[in-house]
Amino acid sequence: MARVKLENVSKIYDNGFEAVKNMNLDIKDEEFVVLVGPSGCGKSTTLRMIAGLENISEGKFLIDDKIMNDVSSKDRDIAMVFQSYALYPHMTIRENMGFALKMKKVNKKEINEKVENIAKTLKLEELLDRKPAQLSGGQRQRVALGRAMVRNPKVFLLDEPLSNLDAKLRVEMRTEIVRLHNELKTTFIYVTHDQIEAMTMGDRIAVINEGELVQFDTPLNLYNKPKNRFIGQFIGSPKMNVIETNLYRDGSDFYVEIFGKKRQLPPIKIKDLVSYETKNSKVLLGIRTEEFTYDEDSDIEVVFDNVEYMGSDTYGYIIKENSEPIVMRFKPKDPIITEKEIPISINLENTYLFDIKTEECISYPEKKTDIKNILIEDIINKESVKEEKIESEKITY
């Protein structure tokens, strides 16, 4: 349906504020891409530039290799689903869903056919003659999706569409949107600040911070191979623990100090550290919550300030002044309580090391296979073959 590209795109407002800085994205046909980042990072501004609701200050925006910078919003063949649903309150659901086609002077019979087909897909048949005020939040969101689907656009844009729903409905709608993407086989660009939504929905995720694209990759690659501390802590819930520690080198061996104990790093880390400037230096050690284990034989003991019993997991918290809490996840059967020394061990093979100055990642766990990455690479390879064929035909001609 559509390949979307941003080439060195920036958004600079009249007061000089640069909301988006030199953004480069290449979104493949039929791909589901999520733009994620903290509030105010520029993700919604990026989406609005794609939609034509914001002017592009610098750079190029292309759909299927056609520059769209000066093409009006209505002529871009894009449909947008808003956070607020943006339904007309005085119209029925049928009228809301068919409004865009009515504006295009499509005949009434064709509008009704398309609306009823989409309503069947979204399980809205019985609600077509109601007004938006008579619907629940989840139903209104499905109507907003249906109104976009009726147009059969090249690209779907979704701007935090689930943020107004309760937790249960958000989970249901996540599944619904992914199902629709698989059925429609259309390019989806989805904006959220919720990294769980990003991880569970996206083929690839573009992580944005302070207007800049930090990393663009598949969910598992972001989780396992973060570019820097920001990505490491932003992706994953609870977030990664990052502890400032000493890194020691003794010949070909490397050691870190953690919870007052010196521990040798596993051999797998050596290849990442041999070229790193180390004698006795400070580094940031990243440990995800699941890499801690209750271990009666360990000489590392910690005291928890707070413990949360979640049923399937138990979380222990160490809280210190002027530093982030350290969070550890345990099995529900482990005897984790507060105000008592608890013996733990750490799987150092699955830890991360970040440079203390640049916060760039200098060592991460062994690469794990990511099926989504394989699929994306396959799409990219097919695109390359197609482009080579077109170039070859041009030369032959």
KOLLUMVEX-930168 format. One record per residue (C-alpha): residue number from 1; x, y, z. Coordinates in nm, 3 decimals, padded with zeros to 5 digits, always signed. Each point is the difference from the previous one (the first is absolute). Example, Ala and Ser with C-alpha at 12.3 -4.5 7.8 and 13.67 -1.06 7.14 Angstrom:
    n        X        Y        Z
    1  +01.230  -00.450  +00.780
    2  +00.137  +00.344  -00.066
***
This chain:
    n        X        Y        Z
    1  +00.000  +00.000  +00.000
    2  +00.258  +00.264  +00.104
    3  +00.363  +00.055  +00.090
    4  +00.051  +00.307  +00.220
    5  +00.333  +00.184  +00.026
    6  +00.119  +00.296  +00.204
    7  +00.331  +00.142  -00.119
    8  +00.173  +00.248  +00.235
    9  -00.338  +00.137  +00.112
   10  -00.006  +00.280  +00.258
   11  -00.274  +00.209  +00.159
   12  +00.103  +00.346  +00.121
   13  -00.264  +00.234  +00.143
   14  -00.002  +00.379  -00.039
   15  +00.150  +00.046  +00.349
   16  +00.302  -00.209  -00.105
   17  -00.098  -00.316  +00.190
   18  +00.106  -00.312  -00.192
   19  -00.261  -00.265  +00.077
   20  +00.136  -00.257  -00.249
   21  +00.366  -00.015  -00.096
   22  +00.130  -00.154  -00.322
   23  -00.236  -00.301  +00.010
   24  +00.077  -00.291  -00.234
   25  -00.248  -00.288  -00.024
   26  -00.059  -00.260  -00.271
   27  -00.329  -00.181  +00.062
   28  -00.065  -00.298  -00.226
   29  -00.324  -00.084  -00.178
   30  -00.247  -00.177  +00.236
   31  +00.226  +00.057  +00.302
   32  -00.138  +00.085  +00.346
   33  +00.235  +00.263  +00.144
   34  -00.037  +00.153  +00.345
   35  +00.139  +00.343  +00.091
   36  +00.066  -00.003  +00.374
   37  +00.164  +00.231  +00.249
   38  -00.066  +00.212  +00.310
   39  -00.252  +00.286  -00.005
   40  +00.117  +00.294  -00.211
   41  +00.262  -00.199  -00.193
   42  -00.141  +00.090  -00.347
   43  -00.178  -00.323  -00.094
   44  -00.346  +00.155  -00.049
   45  +00.153  +00.294  -00.189
   46  +00.167  -00.251  -00.234
   47  -00.334  -00.173  -00.057
   48  -00.173  +00.333  -00.065
   49  +00.262  +00.089  -00.264
   50  -00.068  -00.333  -00.172
   51  -00.373  +00.076  +00.013
   52  +00.049  +00.351  -00.141
   53  -00.131  +00.169  +00.316
   54  +00.343  +00.159  +00.066
   55  +00.232  +00.154  -00.259
   56  +00.343  -00.158  -00.045
   57  +00.273  +00.257  +00.069
   58  +00.287  -00.194  -00.158
   59  +00.046  -00.333  -00.178
   60  -00.220  -00.220  -00.219
   61  -00.305  -00.218  +00.067
   62  -00.074  -00.266  -00.262
   63  -00.272  -00.259  -00.063
   64  +00.100  -00.261  -00.259
   65  +00.296  +00.222  -00.100
   66  -00.226  +00.299  -00.076
   67  +00.082  +00.319  +00.196
   68  -00.308  +00.101  +00.199
   69  +00.120  +00.314  +00.184
   70  -00.231  +00.234  -00.192
   71  -00.287  -00.245  -00.056
   72  -00.307  +00.095  +00.205
   73  -00.113  -00.228  +00.279
   74  -00.317  -00.114  -00.182
   75  +00.201  -00.109  -00.307
   76  +00.260  -00.214  +00.181
   77  -00.225  -00.311  +00.019
   78  +00.060  -00.020  +00.374
   79  -00.254  -00.070  +00.277
   80  +00.061  +00.114  +00.358
   81  -00.152  -00.133  +00.322
   82  +00.015  +00.252  +00.284
   83  +00.034  -00.043  +00.375
   84  -00.333  +00.182  +00.052
   85  -00.183  -00.214  -00.265
   86  -00.118  +00.327  -00.171
   87  -00.350  -00.135  -00.075
   88  -00.282  +00.233  -00.098
   89  -00.242  -00.012  +00.297
   90  -00.312  +00.092  -00.202
   91  +00.053  -00.278  -00.257
   92  -00.079  -00.370  +00.032
   93  +00.283  -00.253  -00.012
   94  -00.096  -00.083  -00.358
   95  +00.022  +00.368  -00.098
   96  +00.331  +00.045  +00.184
   97  +00.159  -00.298  -00.174
   98  -00.123  +00.102  -00.345
   99  +00.066  +00.374  +00.029
  100  +00.333  +00.006  -00.189
  101  -00.155  -00.193  -00.291
  102  -00.300  +00.236  -00.002
  103  +00.239  +00.296  -00.034
  104  +00.154  -00.176  -00.302
  105  -00.346  -00.022  -00.160
  106  -00.007  -00.382  +00.012
  107  -00.356  -00.128  -00.064
  108  -00.209  -00.092  +00.303
  109  -00.033  -00.369  -00.085
  110  +00.379  -00.047  -00.021
  111  +00.049  +00.193  +00.327
  112  -00.250  -00.225  +00.180
  113  +00.163  -00.316  -00.137
  114  +00.347  +00.107  +00.111
  115  -00.118  +00.118  +00.342
  116  -00.188  -00.325  +00.066
  117  +00.297  -00.215  -00.107
  118  +00.238  +00.188  +00.230
  119  -00.259  -00.003  +00.282
  120  -00.018  -00.378  -00.030
  121  +00.380  -00.028  +00.027
  122  +00.001  +00.222  +00.311
  123  -00.314  -00.156  +00.153
  124  -00.192  +00.329  -00.022
  125  -00.303  -00.115  -00.206
  126  -00.248  +00.046  +00.285
  127  +00.131  +00.348  +00.086
  128  -00.024  +00.168  -00.340
  129  -00.314  +00.200  +00.080
  130  +00.118  +00.122  +00.341
  131  +00.172  +00.330  +00.082
  132  +00.358  +00.012  +00.140
  133  -00.125  +00.101  +00.348
  134  -00.181  -00.335  +00.025
  135  +00.322  -00.200  -00.046
  136  +00.275  -00.108  +00.237
  137  +00.359  +00.120  -00.041
  138  +00.107  -00.323  -00.170
  139  -00.294  +00.013  -00.241
  140  +00.073  +00.363  -00.090
  141  +00.361  -00.091  -00.069
  142  -00.112  -00.278  -00.235
  143  -00.226  +00.250  -00.179
  144  +00.300  +00.235  -00.044
  145  +00.197  -00.292  -00.147
  146  -00.294  -00.091  -00.224
  147  -00.031  +00.355  -00.132
  148  +00.368  -00.019  -00.104
  149  -00.036  -00.350  -00.149
  150  -00.298  +00.094  -00.220
  151  +00.228  +00.231  -00.199
  152  +00.242  -00.290  -00.075
  153  +00.304  +00.229  +00.035
  154  +00.360  -00.077  -00.087
  155  +00.116  +00.085  +00.353
  156  -00.167  -00.012  +00.342
  157  +00.119  +00.248  +00.263
  158  -00.101  -00.062  +00.362
  159  +00.080  +00.265  +00.263
  160  -00.017  -00.155  +00.350
  161  -00.342  -00.154  -00.080
  162  -00.021  -00.208  +00.319
  163  +00.106  +00.254  +00.262
  164  -00.360  +00.085  +00.100
  165  -00.096  -00.364  +00.063
  166  +00.024  -00.197  +00.323
  167  +00.268  -00.268  +00.041
  168  -00.222  -00.296  -00.100
  169  -00.130  +00.173  -00.313
  170  +00.353  +00.106  -00.100
  171  +00.111  -00.363  -00.006
  172  -00.305  -00.101  -00.206
  173  +00.045  +00.286  -00.249
  174  +00.373  -00.072  -00.039
  175  -00.090  -00.347  -00.121
  176  -00.279  +00.140  -00.220
  177  +00.227  +00.254  -00.173
  178  +00.271  -00.261  -00.068
  179  -00.266  -00.234  -00.145
  180  -00.130  +00.279  -00.224
  181  +00.352  +00.077  -00.123
  182  +00.051  -00.366  -00.091
  183  -00.332  -00.007  -00.187
  184  +00.036  +00.333  -00.181
  185  +00.369  -00.046  -00.095
  186  +00.049  +00.377  +00.007
  187  +00.278  +00.219  +00.140
  188  -00.075  +00.101  +00.361
  189  +00.184  +00.277  +00.190
  190  -00.098  +00.006  +00.366
  191  +00.099  +00.254  +00.267
  192  +00.008  -00.081  +00.372
  193  +00.191  +00.087  +00.317
  194  -00.071  -00.352  +00.133
  195  +00.294  -00.229  -00.073
  196  -00.210  -00.311  +00.074
  197  -00.232  +00.098  -00.287
  198  +00.306  +00.054  -00.218
  199  +00.156  -00.336  +00.087
  200  -00.318  -00.202  -00.052
  201  -00.125  +00.167  -00.320
  202  +00.287  +00.121  -00.216
  203  +00.198  -00.182  -00.269
  204  +00.260  +00.268  +00.068
  205  +00.018  +00.278  +00.256
  206  +00.145  +00.349  -00.046
  207  +00.110  +00.130  +00.340
  208  +00.007  +00.381  +00.006
  209  +00.144  +00.227  +00.269
  210  +00.021  +00.381  -00.003
  211  -00.095  +00.011  -00.368
  212  +00.267  -00.247  -00.114
  213  -00.030  -00.358  -00.121
  214  +00.211  -00.200  +00.245
  215  -00.049  -00.354  -00.133
  216  -00.225  -00.167  -00.260
  217  -00.020  -00.376  +00.032
  218  -00.217  -00.303  +00.078
  219  -00.140  -00.034  +00.355
  220  +00.233  -00.280  +00.109
  221  +00.308  +00.167  -00.147
  222  -00.083  +00.318  +00.191
  223  -00.042  -00.204  +00.317
  224  +00.312  -00.215  -00.044
  225  +00.233  +00.245  -00.178
  226  -00.078  +00.355  +00.111
  227  +00.218  +00.268  -00.155
  228  +00.039  +00.187  +00.327
  229  -00.122  +00.034  +00.358
  230  -00.313  +00.192  -00.102
  231  -00.121  -00.284  -00.226
  232  +00.098  -00.262  +00.258
  233  -00.209  +00.163  +00.268
  234  -00.289  +00.116  -00.219
  235  -00.067  -00.341  -00.157
  236  -00.109  -00.263  +00.251
  237  -00.224  +00.006  +00.306
  238  +00.105  +00.037  +00.275
  239  +00.286  +00.198  -00.146
  240  +00.359  -00.122  +00.000
  241  +00.202  +00.063  +00.317
  242  +00.312  +00.207  -00.070
  243  +00.268  +00.001  +00.271
  244  +00.324  +00.197  -00.001
  245  +00.284  -00.240  +00.078
  246  +00.374  -00.056  -00.028
  247  +00.135  -00.204  -00.291
  248  +00.331  -00.175  +00.067
  249  +00.232  -00.175  -00.243
  250  +00.247  -00.270  +00.101
  251  +00.175  -00.134  -00.310
  252  -00.276  -00.133  -00.222
  253  -00.256  -00.011  +00.283
  254  -00.250  +00.273  +00.086
  255  -00.177  +00.060  +00.330
  256  -00.280  +00.223  +00.125
  257  -00.090  +00.100  +00.351
  258  -00.365  -00.043  +00.093
  259  -00.171  +00.018  +00.339
  260  +00.343  +00.013  +00.160
  261  +00.126  -00.321  -00.169
  262  +00.250  -00.039  -00.281
  263  -00.126  -00.223  -00.281
  264  +00.179  -00.129  -00.310
  265  -00.178  +00.071  -00.327
  266  -00.064  -00.308  -00.217
  267  +00.231  -00.070  -00.299
  268  -00.272  +00.110  -00.242
  269  +00.055  +00.360  +00.116
  270  +00.374  +00.001  -00.072
  271  -00.035  +00.059  -00.376
  272  -00.200  +00.319  +00.072
  273  +00.245  +00.131  +00.257
  274  +00.349  -00.075  -00.135
  275  +00.000  +00.315  -00.213
  276  -00.164  +00.208  +00.272
  277  +00.232  +00.228  +00.199
  278  +00.005  -00.179  +00.332
  279  +00.242  -00.041  +00.281
  280  -00.204  +00.109  +00.296
  281  -00.292  +00.206  -00.130
  282  -00.362  +00.084  +00.068
  283  -00.279  -00.145  -00.217
  284  -00.377  -00.029  +00.014
  285  -00.121  -00.357  +00.054
  286  -00.348  -00.073  -00.138
  287  -00.197  -00.288  +00.153
  288  -00.357  -00.084  -00.096
  289  -00.234  -00.102  +00.282
  290  -00.023  -00.363  -00.116
  291  +00.376  -00.059  +00.028
  292  -00.011  -00.016  +00.382
  293  -00.058  -00.334  +00.174
  294  -00.068  -00.098  +00.360
  295  +00.308  -00.208  +00.091
  296  +00.059  -00.138  +00.350
  297  +00.364  -00.080  -00.087
  298  +00.091  +00.353  -00.113
  299  +00.218  +00.233  +00.206
  300  -00.180  +00.306  -00.146
  301  -00.274  +00.109  +00.239
  302  -00.239  +00.293  -00.040
  303  -00.269  +00.159  +00.215
  304  -00.323  +00.106  -00.173
  305  -00.181  +00.320  +00.097
  306  -00.320  -00.110  -00.172
  307  -00.139  -00.326  -00.140
  308  -00.292  -00.040  -00.240
  309  -00.173  -00.337  -00.028
  310  -00.162  -00.011  -00.346
  311  -00.113  -00.364  -00.004
  312  +00.206  -00.119  -00.298
  313  +00.308  +00.197  +00.114
  314  +00.144  +00.166  +00.308
  315  +00.185  +00.333  -00.029
  316  +00.257  +00.121  +00.251
  317  +00.102  +00.369  +00.016
  318  +00.319  +00.151  +00.139
  319  -00.050  +00.374  +00.042
  320  +00.291  +00.238  +00.058
  321  +00.013  +00.378  +00.013
  322  +00.110  +00.182  -00.317
  323  -00.006  -00.316  -00.213
  324  -00.252  -00.206  -00.193
  325  -00.162  -00.294  +00.187
  326  +00.144  -00.342  -00.074
  327  -00.278  -00.245  -00.094
  328  +00.034  -00.379  +00.001
  329  -00.250  -00.260  -00.119
  330  -00.035  -00.338  +00.172
  331  -00.220  -00.309  -00.017
  332  -00.309  +00.011  +00.224
  333  +00.130  -00.293  +00.209
  334  +00.323  +00.187  +00.095
  335  +00.002  +00.126  +00.363
  336  +00.043  +00.370  -00.083
  337  -00.084  +00.236  +00.287
  338  +00.106  +00.346  +00.121
  339  +00.255  +00.093  +00.267
  340  +00.184  -00.333  -00.016
  341  +00.318  -00.097  -00.186
  342  -00.098  -00.196  -00.310
  343  +00.268  -00.202  -00.188
  344  -00.005  +00.057  -00.376
  345  +00.206  -00.085  -00.306
  346  +00.027  +00.187  -00.332
  347  +00.023  -00.143  -00.351
  348  +00.292  +00.211  -00.120
  349  -00.011  -00.151  -00.351
  350  -00.321  +00.193  -00.063
  351  +00.117  +00.334  +00.134
  352  +00.086  +00.319  -00.190
  353  +00.290  +00.241  +00.033
  354  -00.035  +00.368  -00.092
  355  +00.274  +00.261  -00.028
  356  -00.029  +00.229  +00.300
  357  +00.053  +00.318  -00.206
  358  -00.181  -00.063  -00.330
  359  -00.244  -00.261  +00.141
  360  +00.047  -00.196  -00.324
  361  -00.032  -00.378  +00.037
  362  +00.338  -00.174  -00.011
  363  -00.115  -00.354  +00.082
  364  -00.332  -00.183  -00.015
  365  -00.116  -00.364  +00.017
  366  +00.044  -00.238  -00.291
  367  -00.231  +00.078  -00.291
  368  -00.328  -00.191  +00.012
  369  -00.198  -00.092  -00.311
  370  -00.279  +00.246  -00.070
  371  -00.261  -00.140  -00.241
  372  -00.130  +00.351  -00.073
  373  +00.350  +00.106  -00.102
  374  +00.021  -00.294  -00.241
  375  -00.334  +00.103  -00.154
  376  +00.106  +00.366  -00.031
  377  +00.333  -00.099  -00.159
  378  -00.196  -00.213  -00.248
  379  -00.219  +00.302  -00.090
  380  +00.309  +00.221  -00.043
  381  +00.168  -00.262  -00.222
  382  -00.313  -00.024  -00.218
  383  -00.011  +00.382  -00.029
  384  +00.367  +00.003  -00.105
  385  -00.057  -00.269  -00.265
  386  -00.303  +00.194  -00.132
  387  +00.201  +00.326  -00.019
  388  +00.292  -00.176  -00.175
  389  -00.243  -00.150  -00.254
  390  -00.152  +00.344  -00.072
  391  +00.348  +00.152  -00.048
  392  +00.100  -00.289  -00.227
  393  -00.311  +00.049  -00.214
  394  +00.076  +00.373  -00.027
  395  +00.354  -00.074  -00.123
  396  -00.126  -00.263  -00.248
  397  -00.254  +00.246  -00.134
***
